[in-house]
């Protein structure tokens, strides 16, 4: 898809081909998704699915001190269940393994908007290092 967009000189999103939602977020962050206000402290254990059209995500705000990027869905669920973000004010994001494009774009948009560091919890293997990068 990236190659096709490059060949015709447009962006990937302008092709209007999007993947299904994969990444999830929970924690000390509020944003607007196409006009709807999303408070990620009220999303429960499952978190909020990261929308595939990141350009609709606006007005990102929150009092998080860091972003915690999690490789494993089970670890994400446990931290969300324990409301880890209340003890350590943070935004918890999981790509459920190798993150999709929308999750990577969302992560970068949140980091830029809140100007906070990204910490990670991954397997100590080459795949974990790839996710971190």
SVG drawing of the C-alpha trace seen along z (x, -y; Angstrom):
<svg xmlns="http://www.w3.org/2000/svg" viewBox="-19 -21 36 34">
<polyline fill="none" stroke="black" stroke-width="0.4" points="0.0,0.0 2.8,-2.4 4.5,-1.6 1.3,-2.2 0.8,-5.6 4.3,-6.5 4.0,-5.6 0.9,-7.8 2.3,-10.6 -0.2,-10.6 -0.4,-9.7 -1.5,-6.4 -4.5,-7.9 -5.7,-9.7 -6.2,-6.3 -9.1,-5.7 -7.9,-2.2 -7.6,-1.6 -6.9,1.4 -9.2,2.5 -8.6,1.2 -5.8,3.0 -4.1,0.8 -5.6,-0.2 -5.1,-3.0 -6.1,-3.7 -5.0,-6.2 -4.6,-9.9 -5.5,-11.2 -8.5,-12.9 -8.8,-13.6 -11.5,-14.2 -12.2,-11.7 -14.2,-13.2 -15.8,-15.6 -16.5,-13.0 -14.7,-13.6 -12.9,-10.4 -11.8,-10.2 -9.5,-7.2 -9.8,-6.9 -13.3,-5.8 -12.7,-3.1 -12.5,-0.1 -10.2,2.9 -10.4,3.2 -9.3,-0.3 -10.2,-2.5 -9.5,-1.1 -7.1,-3.5 -9.0,-4.8 -7.6,-3.9 -8.0,-7.6 -5.5,-9.4 -6.1,-12.7 -9.5,-12.9 -7.8,-12.7 -7.5,-16.3 -7.3,-18.3 -5.1,-15.8 -4.7,-16.7 -4.0,-15.1 -1.8,-15.1 0.2,-12.0 3.9,-12.0 4.9,-9.4 3.6,-7.0 3.9,-3.3 4.1,-1.2 3.2,2.4 3.9,5.3 1.6,7.9 -2.2,7.6 -2.3,9.5 0.1,7.1 -2.0,4.2 -5.1,5.7 -3.5,6.3 -2.3,2.8 -5.7,1.4 -7.5,3.6 -5.3,2.4 -5.7,-1.2 -2.0,-1.6 -2.4,-5.0 -4.0,-6.4 -1.0,-5.4 1.6,-6.5 -0.1,-9.1 0.5,-7.8 -1.0,-6.8 -0.8,-3.1 -0.8,-2.0 -0.6,1.5 -0.2,2.5 -1.0,6.1 2.3,7.3 3.8,5.5 1.9,2.2 -0.1,1.2 0.4,-2.1 -2.5,-3.8 -1.0,-2.9 2.4,-4.2 1.0,-7.5 -1.2,-7.8 1.8,-7.2 3.8,-9.9 0.8,-12.4 0.3,-11.9 4.0,-12.2 4.2,-15.5 1.0,-16.9 1.9,-16.1 5.7,-16.4 6.3,-13.4 8.7,-10.5 7.9,-7.0 8.8,-4.0 8.3,-0.4 7.6,3.0 8.6,5.7 10.1,9.2 13.9,9.2 14.2,10.4 14.7,8.8 10.9,8.4 10.7,6.5 13.5,4.2 11.8,3.7 8.6,2.5 10.6,0.2 12.2,-1.4"/>
</svg>
